[in-house]
Amino acid sequence: MQECKDWVSEGVDEEIRLKQARGPGKKMLPHGERQTRGKNTHIKRRYEWAAKYLLKVPLKEIAGADEDASTVGRVARDIIRLADWAS
């Protein structure tokens, strides 16, 4: 990179800018507090989601009011795929 540093001053190339690392995400809780990531769903509950998904229960019903339906679907499909339950 040091050899190419002159290219920037010559106008041949642009300066390389390093991107900053992203921080942990935050989720708004119903009572106005922010929750940081890191609270994963227990594996037993994930397997329950996968079982209901296999029984064709709608994702919105599996997720209920506590979880995001798209996240529940992704987790359930991942478990089904990893367990090789897909037919």
C-alpha positions in Angstrom: 0.0 0.0 0.0 2.9 2.3 0.7 4.1 2.0 -2.9 0.7 3.0 -4.2 0.4 6.0 -1.9 1.9 8.3 -4.5 -0.9 7.3 -6.9 -3.3 9.3 -4.8 -1.3 12.5 -5.0 -0.8 12.0 -8.7 -4.6 11.6 -9.2 -4.3 8.1 -10.6 -6.2 6.4 -7.7 -8.4 7.2 -4.8 -7.5 6.9 -1.1 -8.6 3.7 0.6 -10.8 4.4 3.5 -11.3 1.8 6.2 -14.8 1.1 7.3 -15.6 1.2 11.0 -17.0 -2.0 12.5 -20.7 -2.1 13.2 -21.7 -2.1 16.8 -24.3 -4.4 18.5 -27.8 -3.9 17.4 -30.5 -2.5 19.7 -34.1 -3.4 19.8 -36.8 -1.1 21.3 -38.8 -2.8 24.1 -42.5 -2.0 24.5 -41.8 0.1 27.6 -39.3 2.4 25.8 -36.0 0.8 26.8 -33.4 -0.5 24.4 -32.4 -4.1 24.5 -29.0 -5.1 23.1 -28.6 -8.3 21.1 -27.4 -11.5 22.6 -30.5 -13.0 24.1 -31.0 -16.1 21.9 -34.1 -18.3 21.9 -33.7 -21.5 23.8 -33.0 -24.5 21.6 -36.1 -26.4 22.9 -38.3 -23.5 21.7 -36.5 -23.5 18.3 -37.3 -27.2 17.8 -40.9 -26.5 18.7 -41.0 -23.8 16.0 -39.6 -26.3 13.5 -42.1 -29.0 14.5 -45.0 -26.5 14.0 -43.5 -25.4 10.7 -43.5 -29.0 9.5 -47.2 -29.3 10.5 -47.9 -26.2 8.2 -48.9 -23.9 11.1 -48.7 -20.3 9.8 -45.5 -18.5 10.8 -47.5 -15.6 12.3 -49.2 -18.0 14.6 -46.0 -19.8 15.6 -44.3 -16.4 16.3 -47.1 -15.0 18.2 -46.8 -11.4 19.6 -43.3 -12.0 21.1 -41.3 -12.9 18.0 -40.8 -11.7 14.4 -42.4 -14.2 11.9 -39.6 -13.9 9.4 -37.0 -14.7 12.1 -39.0 -17.7 13.3 -39.3 -19.0 9.7 -35.6 -18.6 9.1 -34.7 -20.4 12.3 -37.3 -23.2 11.7 -36.1 -23.8 8.1 -32.4 -23.8 9.3 -33.2 -26.5 11.9 -35.2 -28.6 9.4 -32.3 -28.3 6.9 -29.6 -29.1 9.5 -31.6 -32.1 10.8 -32.2 -33.3 7.3 -35.9 -33.4 7.9 -36.9 -31.8 4.6 -38.4 -34.3 2.2 
